Amino acid sequence: MPDRTVYKLSDKGKSEFINTLKASILQFNYDTNIFSIAAFFLSTFTPDVQQELLQERLNILQKYRAGIEKQINPLWENEVSSAHSANIKRMIDLVDAEITGTNRLLESCNANM
């Protein structure tokens, strides 16, 4: 078998990893791969911290959704193109999907406690 190299994170590297992971959980990005990758590393945190982070993510997503919803009203829809209106509604669909997925992860954390 060929030799293999094993790498180890320095204390500074561990700190940077944790900070990056938290930031990736506590933000919404239409590129959902960022959160998907971070979700695989949730076990880095204690179950209590996992719950706190996911609950905070839910709060952020719900505020984001409410902000998008404020844009939609009958007057606005008459003033913009149907494509623009459809795209704004699509943004809500994406946020709703992230809310559903985050709730699923939170339920999983609750079941493991």
Protein Blocks (a to p, Z undefined) as FASTA:
>chain_A
ZZdddddddfklmmmmmmmmmmmmmpccfblmlmmmmmmmmmmpcfklmmmmmmmmmmmm
mmmmmmmmmmpcfklmmmpcfklmmmmmmmmmmmmmmmmmmmmmmmmmmmmZZ
